[in-house]
Amino acid sequence: MADPIIISASPHVHSDRTSKRVMYDVLYALIPAFLVSIYVFGINALILTSVAVISCIVFEYLIQKYLLKTEIAIADGSALITGILLAFNLPSNLPIWMIIIGAFIAIGVAKLSFGGLGYNIFNPALVGRVFLLVCFPVQMTSWPIAVENYLSLDAVTGETTLGIIKEGLMYGETMTTISEKIPSVMELLLGITSGSAGEMSALALLLGGLFLIVRKVITWHIPVTILVTMAVMTGVFWLVNPELYANPLIHILSGGAILGAFYMATDLVTSPMTKKGMVIFAIGIAIITVVIRLFGAYPEGVSFAILIMNAFVPLIDKYFKPRRFGNKIKSKIM
């Protein structure tokens, strides 16, 4: 007797790739940047990341168990990744109580209020970061520099590369003068500079990003399109007036460009489904980021750009949806 035919709803393709496995692949990819942050900022980076991760996991457990009364999903790793990415977007000297508030906003407001993993429309870590930036702008822009005593909790603060450029140009300095004050390309590549805990080392972030592409957790479309578009836009301005605009390499290696491009813009829940949609999404992020950096009052714009484009994802998916399987184009010849 022949085997019976099983009829069921889609999807019909089986894969061993689970949400938990994807989350832990992202965790592994973030390890190099985390190690660099500890090397640069010492114990403060470890405290920051630990508090953010624990807070996100605890808030998700408590809200799911006592408020939503749903299945506890902390084992899927999503709260863990949210905590790490939140920490990576914060100064390592941020007070612990502010980190906890950011974690609550990320998990309680940006994630679980929409229904949990798979339903949130905005990147939770970025929502927590932007909330803290709006509420506590002084503390969120007091950037620590590399510490010599790694057990010290006292951090010396300084400006970021983009902050130095923005302030210098505002007071009439030229890029030739400003270039003497900012880190070299090698320092930006290695991450020996001031900034958020996990965004400094471009090299570490790129290694992790390549790992995610090789593991097929993400595709190249969003990160490459963001970085190339940013390079082209800033390159045009730089060629027009190199004394008024920084060169593209500085824009790519500074701030949250690489962290945002590989780890937050590529969030599977809050990014488009199709390749064409991903490219449109990424171009939008790059344009908004460059406009904020060059013409806005704030020296960085990656977080705002990603959140703004997150809001456009349903519209992008609507107009760039894949053709249904089996759908044929009607012939013009009758």
C-alpha positions as a Markdown table, in Angstrom:
| # | Residue | x | y | z |
|---|---|---|---|---|
| 1 | Met | 0.0 | 0.0 | 0.0 |
| 2 | Ala | 1.4 | 3.4 | -1.0 |
| 3 | Asp | 2.2 | 5.9 | 1.7 |
| 4 | Pro | -0.8 | 8.3 | 2.4 |
| 5 | Ile | -0.6 | 11.8 | 1.1 |
| 6 | Ile | -0.6 | 14.3 | 3.9 |
| 7 | Ile | -2.4 | 17.6 | 3.2 |
| 8 | Ser | -1.6 | 20.5 | 5.4 |
| 9 | Ala | -1.2 | 24.3 | 5.4 |
| 10 | Ser | 2.0 | 26.0 | 4.5 |
| 11 | Pro | 4.9 | 26.3 | 5.2 |
| 12 | His | 6.0 | 23.0 | 3.7 |
| 13 | Val | 9.8 | 23.4 | 3.8 |
| 14 | His | 11.3 | 22.0 | 7.0 |
| 15 | Ser | 14.3 | 23.6 | 8.6 |
| 16 | Asp | 16.2 | 23.1 | 11.8 |
| 17 | Arg | 16.7 | 26.9 | 12.1 |
| 18 | Thr | 14.7 | 28.1 | 15.1 |
| 19 | Ser | 14.3 | 31.5 | 16.7 |
| 20 | Lys | 16.5 | 30.3 | 19.5 |
| 21 | Arg | 19.3 | 29.2 | 17.2 |
| 22 | Val | 19.2 | 32.5 | 15.3 |
| 23 | Met | 19.4 | 34.5 | 18.5 |
| 24 | Tyr | 22.4 | 32.6 | 19.7 |
| 25 | Asp | 24.1 | 33.0 | 16.4 |
| 26 | Val | 23.7 | 36.8 | 16.9 |
| 27 | Leu | 25.1 | 36.3 | 20.4 |
| 28 | Tyr | 28.2 | 34.6 | 19.1 |
| 29 | Ala | 28.6 | 37.4 | 16.4 |
| 30 | Leu | 28.6 | 40.1 | 19.2 |
| 31 | Ile | 31.3 | 38.5 | 21.3 |
| 32 | Pro | 34.3 | 40.2 | 19.5 |
| 33 | Ala | 32.7 | 43.6 | 20.0 |
| 34 | Phe | 31.9 | 42.8 | 23.6 |
| 35 | Leu | 35.5 | 41.8 | 24.3 |
| 36 | Val | 36.8 | 45.0 | 22.7 |
| 37 | Ser | 34.4 | 47.1 | 24.9 |
| 38 | Ile | 35.7 | 45.4 | 28.0 |
| 39 | Tyr | 39.3 | 46.1 | 26.8 |
| 40 | Val | 38.5 | 49.8 | 26.1 |
| 41 | Phe | 36.1 | 50.6 | 29.0 |
| 42 | Gly | 37.1 | 48.1 | 31.6 |
| 43 | Ile | 34.7 | 46.8 | 34.2 |
| 44 | Asn | 32.1 | 49.5 | 33.4 |
| 45 | Ala | 31.4 | 47.8 | 30.1 |
| 46 | Leu | 30.9 | 44.4 | 31.9 |
| 47 | Ile | 28.5 | 46.0 | 34.5 |
| 48 | Leu | 26.6 | 47.8 | 31.8 |
| 49 | Thr | 26.0 | 44.7 | 29.7 |
| 50 | Ser | 25.2 | 42.5 | 32.7 |
| 51 | Val | 22.6 | 44.9 | 34.1 |
| 52 | Ala | 21.0 | 45.5 | 30.7 |
| 53 | Val | 20.8 | 41.7 | 30.0 |
| 54 | Ile | 19.5 | 40.7 | 33.4 |
| 55 | Ser | 17.0 | 43.6 | 33.4 |
| 56 | Cys | 15.6 | 42.6 | 30.0 |
| 57 | Ile | 15.2 | 39.0 | 31.0 |
| 58 | Val | 13.6 | 39.7 | 34.3 |
| 59 | Phe | 11.2 | 42.2 | 32.9 |
| 60 | Glu | 10.2 | 39.8 | 30.1 |
| 61 | Tyr | 9.6 | 37.0 | 32.7 |
| 62 | Leu | 7.6 | 39.2 | 35.1 |
| 63 | Ile | 5.4 | 40.8 | 32.4 |
| 64 | Gln | 4.7 | 37.5 | 30.7 |
| 65 | Lys | 3.9 | 35.7 | 33.9 |
| 66 | Tyr | 2.0 | 38.3 | 35.9 |
| 67 | Leu | 0.6 | 40.8 | 33.4 |
| 68 | Leu | 0.1 | 39.0 | 30.1 |
| 69 | Lys | -0.2 | 35.6 | 31.7 |
| 70 | Thr | 1.2 | 33.9 | 28.7 |
| 71 | Glu | 3.9 | 31.3 | 28.1 |
| 72 | Ile | 7.3 | 32.3 | 29.4 |
| 73 | Ala | 9.6 | 32.8 | 26.4 |
| 74 | Ile | 12.9 | 34.0 | 28.0 |
| 75 | Ala | 14.6 | 30.8 | 26.8 |
| 76 | Asp | 14.3 | 31.9 | 23.1 |
| 77 | Gly | 17.2 | 34.3 | 23.6 |
| 78 | Ser | 15.4 | 37.4 | 22.2 |
| 79 | Ala | 15.5 | 39.2 | 25.6 |
| 80 | Leu | 19.2 | 38.4 | 25.9 |
| 81 | Ile | 20.0 | 39.9 | 22.5 |
| 82 | Thr | 17.9 | 42.9 | 23.3 |
| 83 | Gly | 19.8 | 43.5 | 26.5 |
| 84 | Ile | 23.2 | 43.2 | 24.7 |
| 85 | Leu | 22.2 | 45.5 | 21.9 |
| 86 | Leu | 20.7 | 48.0 | 24.3 |
| 87 | Ala | 24.0 | 48.0 | 26.3 |
| 88 | Phe | 26.0 | 48.4 | 23.1 |
| 89 | Asn | 24.1 | 51.6 | 22.4 |
| 90 | Leu | 24.7 | 53.2 | 25.8 |
| 91 | Pro | 27.7 | 55.0 | 27.4 |
| 92 | Ser | 29.5 | 52.5 | 29.7 |
| 93 | Asn | 29.3 | 55.0 | 32.6 |
| 94 | Leu | 25.5 | 55.3 | 32.5 |
| 95 | Pro | 24.0 | 55.0 | 36.0 |
| 96 | Ile | 22.5 | 51.5 | 36.7 |
| 97 | Trp | 19.0 | 52.8 | 37.4 |
| 98 | Met | 18.9 | 54.4 | 33.9 |
| 99 | Ile | 20.0 | 51.2 | 32.3 |
| 100 | Ile | 17.1 | 49.4 | 34.1 |
| 101 | Ile | 14.6 | 52.0 | 32.8 |
| 102 | Gly | 15.9 | 51.6 | 29.3 |
| 103 | Ala | 15.5 | 47.8 | 29.6 |
| 104 | Phe | 11.9 | 48.2 | 30.8 |
| 105 | Ile | 11.0 | 50.5 | 27.9 |
| 106 | Ala | 12.7 | 48.1 | 25.4 |
| 107 | Ile | 10.9 | 45.0 | 26.7 |
| 108 | Gly | 7.7 | 46.2 | 28.2 |
| 109 | Val | 6.8 | 49.0 | 25.8 |
| 110 | Ala | 8.6 | 48.3 | 22.5 |
| 111 | Lys | 8.3 | 44.5 | 22.5 |
| 112 | Leu | 5.6 | 42.9 | 24.7 |
| 113 | Ser | 3.0 | 45.7 | 24.3 |
| 114 | Phe | 2.9 | 44.7 | 20.6 |
| 115 | Gly | 2.5 | 41.0 | 21.4 |
| 116 | Gly | 6.1 | 39.8 | 21.9 |
| 117 | Leu | 8.7 | 38.4 | 19.6 |
| 118 | Gly | 7.5 | 38.5 | 16.0 |
| 119 | Tyr | 4.9 | 41.3 | 16.5 |
| 120 | Asn | 6.9 | 44.4 | 17.5 |
| 121 | Ile | 7.2 | 47.0 | 14.7 |
| 122 | Phe | 10.1 | 48.9 | 16.2 |
| 123 | Asn | 13.5 | 47.6 | 17.2 |
| 124 | Pro | 13.2 | 47.2 | 21.0 |
| 125 | Ala | 16.8 | 48.1 | 21.9 |
| 126 | Leu | 16.7 | 51.2 | 19.8 |
| 127 | Val | 13.4 | 52.3 | 21.4 |
| 128 | Gly | 15.0 | 51.9 | 24.8 |
| 129 | Arg | 18.1 | 53.9 | 23.7 |
| 130 | Val | 16.2 | 56.8 | 22.1 |
| 131 | Phe | 13.9 | 57.0 | 25.2 |
| 132 | Leu | 16.9 | 57.4 | 27.4 |
| 133 | Leu | 18.5 | 59.9 | 25.1 |
| 134 | Val | 15.3 | 62.1 | 25.1 |
| 135 | Cys | 14.9 | 61.8 | 28.9 |
| 136 | Phe | 18.5 | 62.0 | 30.0 |
| 137 | Pro | 20.4 | 63.8 | 27.2 |
| 138 | Val | 23.4 | 64.9 | 29.4 |
| 139 | Gln | 24.1 | 61.4 | 30.8 |
| 140 | Met | 23.5 | 59.8 | 27.4 |
| 141 | Thr | 26.0 | 62.1 | 25.7 |
| 142 | Ser | 28.8 | 61.9 | 28.3 |
| 143 | Trp | 31.0 | 59.5 | 26.5 |
| 144 | Pro | 33.7 | 57.7 | 28.4 |
| 145 | Ile | 37.2 | 57.3 | 26.9 |
| 146 | Ala | 39.5 | 54.3 | 27.3 |
| 147 | Val | 40.5 | 53.6 | 30.9 |
| 148 | Glu | 43.9 | 52.7 | 32.2 |
| 149 | Asn | 42.7 | 51.0 | 35.3 |
| 150 | Tyr | 40.2 | 48.3 | 34.3 |
| 151 | Leu | 38.9 | 47.8 | 37.8 |
| 152 | Ser | 38.1 | 51.5 | 38.2 |
| 153 | Leu | 34.4 | 52.6 | 38.1 |
| 154 | Asp | 35.5 | 56.3 | 37.5 |
| 155 | Ala | 35.5 | 57.1 | 33.8 |
| 156 | Val | 37.0 | 60.1 | 32.1 |
| 157 | Thr | 34.5 | 61.5 | 29.6 |
| 158 | Gly | 35.2 | 63.0 | 26.2 |
| 159 | Glu | 33.5 | 63.6 | 22.8 |
| 160 | Thr | 33.0 | 61.1 | 20.1 |
| 161 | Thr | 34.6 | 61.5 | 16.7 |
| 162 | Leu | 31.3 | 62.7 | 15.1 |
| 163 | Gly | 30.8 | 65.1 | 18.1 |
| 164 | Ile | 34.2 | 66.6 | 17.7 |
| 165 | Ile | 33.6 | 67.1 | 13.9 |
| 166 | Lys | 30.1 | 68.6 | 14.5 |
| 167 | Glu | 31.3 | 71.0 | 17.2 |
| 168 | Gly | 34.4 | 72.0 | 15.3 |
| 169 | Leu | 32.5 | 72.9 | 12.1 |
| 170 | Met | 29.9 | 74.8 | 14.2 |
| 171 | Tyr | 32.7 | 77.1 | 15.5 |
| 172 | Gly | 34.2 | 77.6 | 12.1 |
| 173 | Glu | 37.0 | 75.1 | 12.1 |
| 174 | Thr | 38.0 | 73.3 | 8.9 |
| 175 | Met | 38.4 | 69.5 | 8.5 |
| 176 | Thr | 42.2 | 69.9 | 8.2 |
| 177 | Thr | 42.2 | 71.3 | 11.8 |
| 178 | Ile | 39.6 | 68.9 | 13.1 |
| 179 | Ser | 41.5 | 65.9 | 11.7 |
| 180 | Glu | 44.3 | 66.5 | 14.2 |
| 181 | Lys | 41.8 | 66.1 | 17.1 |
| 182 | Ile | 40.0 | 62.9 | 16.0 |
| 183 | Pro | 41.2 | 59.3 | 16.1 |
| 184 | Ser | 43.0 | 57.9 | 13.1 |
| 185 | Val | 41.4 | 55.4 | 10.8 |
| 186 | Met | 43.3 | 52.6 | 12.5 |
| 187 | Glu | 42.0 | 53.7 | 15.9 |
| 188 | Leu | 38.5 | 53.8 | 14.6 |
| 189 | Leu | 38.9 | 50.3 | 13.0 |
| 190 | Leu | 40.2 | 48.8 | 16.3 |
| 191 | Gly | 37.9 | 50.8 | 18.5 |
| 192 | Ile | 40.4 | 52.7 | 20.7 |
| 193 | Thr | 38.1 | 55.7 | 21.0 |
| 194 | Ser | 35.2 | 57.1 | 22.9 |
| 195 | Gly | 31.6 | 56.3 | 22.2 |
| 196 | Ser | 28.8 | 53.8 | 23.1 |
| 197 | Ala | 30.0 | 50.6 | 24.6 |
| 198 | Gly | 29.6 | 48.3 | 21.6 |
| 199 | Glu | 29.9 | 50.6 | 18.6 |
| 200 | Met | 33.6 | 51.5 | 18.6 |
| 201 | Ser | 35.5 | 48.6 | 17.0 |
| 202 | Ala | 34.5 | 48.5 | 13.3 |
| 203 | Leu | 36.7 | 45.5 | 12.8 |
| 204 | Ala | 35.1 | 43.4 | 15.5 |
| 205 | Leu | 31.6 | 44.4 | 14.3 |
| 206 | Leu | 32.5 | 43.5 | 10.7 |
| 207 | Leu | 33.8 | 40.1 | 11.7 |
| 208 | Gly | 30.6 | 39.4 | 13.6 |
| 209 | Gly | 28.5 | 40.7 | 10.7 |
| 210 | Leu | 30.3 | 38.4 | 8.2 |
| 211 | Phe | 29.7 | 35.5 | 10.6 |
| 212 | Leu | 26.0 | 36.3 | 10.4 |
| 213 | Ile | 26.0 | 36.4 | 6.6 |
| 214 | Val | 27.9 | 33.1 | 6.4 |
| 215 | Arg | 25.5 | 31.5 | 8.8 |
| 216 | Lys | 22.6 | 32.9 | 6.7 |
| 217 | Val | 21.1 | 34.6 | 9.7 |
| 218 | Ile | 21.1 | 37.8 | 7.6 |
| 219 | Thr | 21.7 | 38.7 | 4.0 |
| 220 | Trp | 24.1 | 41.3 | 2.6 |
| 221 | His | 21.3 | 43.5 | 1.2 |
| 222 | Ile | 20.6 | 45.7 | 4.1 |
| 223 | Pro | 24.1 | 46.2 | 5.6 |
| 224 | Val | 25.9 | 46.6 | 2.3 |
| 225 | Thr | 23.3 | 49.0 | 0.9 |
| 226 | Ile | 23.4 | 51.2 | 4.0 |
| 227 | Leu | 27.1 | 51.5 | 4.1 |
| 228 | Val | 27.5 | 52.0 | 0.3 |
| 229 | Thr | 24.8 | 54.6 | 0.2 |
| 230 | Met | 26.3 | 56.4 | 3.1 |
| 231 | Ala | 29.7 | 56.3 | 1.5 |
| 232 | Val | 28.4 | 57.6 | -1.8 |
| 233 | Met | 26.4 | 60.5 | -0.2 |
| 234 | Thr | 29.1 | 61.6 | 2.2 |
| 235 | Gly | 31.7 | 61.1 | -0.6 |
| 236 | Val | 29.8 | 63.6 | -2.9 |
| 237 | Phe | 29.8 | 66.3 | -0.2 |
| 238 | Trp | 33.4 | 65.6 | 0.7 |
| 239 | Leu | 34.5 | 66.0 | -2.9 |
| 240 | Val | 32.6 | 69.2 | -3.2 |
| 241 | Asn | 34.1 | 70.7 | -0.1 |
| 242 | Pro | 36.6 | 68.6 | 1.8 |
| 243 | Glu | 37.2 | 71.3 | 4.4 |
| 244 | Leu | 33.5 | 71.4 | 5.4 |
| 245 | Tyr | 32.7 | 67.7 | 5.2 |
| 246 | Ala | 34.4 | 64.6 | 6.6 |
| 247 | Asn | 35.5 | 61.8 | 4.2 |
| 248 | Pro | 33.3 | 58.8 | 3.8 |
| 249 | Leu | 35.6 | 56.4 | 5.7 |
| 250 | Ile | 35.2 | 58.5 | 8.9 |
| 251 | His | 31.4 | 58.3 | 8.5 |
| 252 | Ile | 31.4 | 54.6 | 8.0 |
| 253 | Leu | 33.8 | 53.7 | 10.8 |
| 254 | Ser | 32.5 | 56.3 | 13.3 |
| 255 | Gly | 29.3 | 56.1 | 15.4 |
| 256 | Gly | 26.8 | 53.4 | 15.1 |
| 257 | Ala | 26.9 | 52.9 | 11.3 |
| 258 | Ile | 28.3 | 49.4 | 11.3 |
| 259 | Leu | 26.5 | 48.3 | 14.5 |
| 260 | Gly | 23.2 | 49.6 | 13.1 |
| 261 | Ala | 23.7 | 48.2 | 9.6 |
| 262 | Phe | 24.6 | 44.6 | 10.6 |
| 263 | Tyr | 22.8 | 44.1 | 13.9 |
| 264 | Met | 19.7 | 46.3 | 14.2 |
| 265 | Ala | 18.6 | 47.2 | 10.7 |
| 266 | Thr | 18.7 | 43.5 | 9.9 |
| 267 | Asp | 16.3 | 42.6 | 12.7 |
| 268 | Leu | 14.1 | 39.9 | 11.1 |
| 269 | Val | 10.9 | 41.2 | 12.7 |
| 270 | Thr | 11.3 | 44.9 | 11.9 |
| 271 | Ser | 12.9 | 44.7 | 8.4 |
| 272 | Pro | 11.3 | 44.0 | 5.0 |
| 273 | Met | 10.7 | 40.4 | 3.8 |
| 274 | Thr | 11.9 | 40.8 | 0.2 |
| 275 | Lys | 15.3 | 41.7 | -1.3 |
| 276 | Lys | 13.9 | 44.7 | -3.2 |
| 277 | Gly | 12.2 | 45.9 | 0.0 |
| 278 | Met | 15.4 | 45.5 | 2.0 |
| 279 | Val | 17.3 | 47.7 | -0.5 |
| 280 | Ile | 14.6 | 50.4 | -0.3 |
| 281 | Phe | 14.6 | 50.1 | 3.5 |
| 282 | Ala | 18.4 | 50.4 | 3.7 |
| 283 | Ile | 18.6 | 53.4 | 1.3 |
| 284 | Gly | 16.1 | 55.2 | 3.5 |
| 285 | Ile | 18.1 | 54.5 | 6.6 |
| 286 | Ala | 21.3 | 55.8 | 4.9 |
| 287 | Ile | 19.7 | 58.9 | 3.6 |
| 288 | Ile | 18.2 | 59.9 | 7.0 |
| 289 | Thr | 21.4 | 59.1 | 8.8 |
| 290 | Val | 23.5 | 61.3 | 6.5 |
| 291 | Val | 21.0 | 64.2 | 6.6 |
| 292 | Ile | 21.0 | 64.1 | 10.4 |
| 293 | Arg | 24.7 | 63.9 | 10.6 |
| 294 | Leu | 25.5 | 66.7 | 8.1 |
| 295 | Phe | 22.6 | 69.1 | 8.7 |
| 296 | Gly | 21.0 | 68.2 | 12.0 |
| 297 | Ala | 21.8 | 69.4 | 15.5 |
| 298 | Tyr | 22.7 | 65.9 | 16.6 |
| 299 | Pro | 26.0 | 64.4 | 15.4 |
| 300 | Glu | 24.6 | 60.8 | 15.0 |
| 301 | Gly | 21.4 | 59.6 | 13.3 |
| 302 | Val | 21.5 | 55.9 | 12.9 |
| 303 | Ser | 19.1 | 55.0 | 15.7 |
| 304 | Phe | 16.5 | 57.6 | 14.5 |
| 305 | Ala | 16.9 | 56.5 | 10.9 |
| 306 | Ile | 16.3 | 52.8 | 11.7 |
| 307 | Leu | 13.2 | 53.6 | 13.8 |
| 308 | Ile | 11.7 | 55.9 | 11.2 |
| 309 | Met | 12.2 | 53.2 | 8.5 |
| 310 | Asn | 10.8 | 50.5 | 10.8 |
| 311 | Ala | 7.5 | 52.4 | 10.6 |
| 312 | Phe | 7.6 | 52.1 | 6.8 |
| 313 | Val | 8.2 | 48.4 | 6.7 |
| 314 | Pro | 4.5 | 47.4 | 6.4 |
| 315 | Leu | 4.2 | 49.8 | 3.5 |
| 316 | Ile | 7.4 | 48.5 | 1.9 |
| 317 | Asp | 6.2 | 44.9 | 2.3 |
| 318 | Lys | 2.8 | 45.7 | 0.7 |
| 319 | Tyr | 4.3 | 47.2 | -2.5 |
| 320 | Phe | 7.4 | 44.9 | -2.8 |
| 321 | Lys | 5.8 | 41.5 | -1.9 |
| 322 | Pro | 7.0 | 38.5 | -3.8 |
| 323 | Arg | 4.8 | 37.0 | -6.6 |
| 324 | Arg | 2.6 | 34.3 | -5.4 |
| 325 | Phe | 3.7 | 30.8 | -6.3 |
| 326 | Gly | 1.9 | 29.6 | -9.4 |
| 327 | Asn | 0.8 | 33.1 | -10.5 |
| 328 | Lys | 1.2 | 33.6 | -14.2 |
| 329 | Ile | 1.5 | 36.9 | -16.1 |
| 330 | Lys | -1.3 | 37.2 | -18.6 |
| 331 | Ser | -0.1 | 37.3 | -22.1 |
| 332 | Lys | -0.6 | 40.5 | -24.0 |
| 333 | Ile | -1.3 | 38.4 | -27.1 |
| 334 | Met | -4.9 | 37.1 | -27.0 |
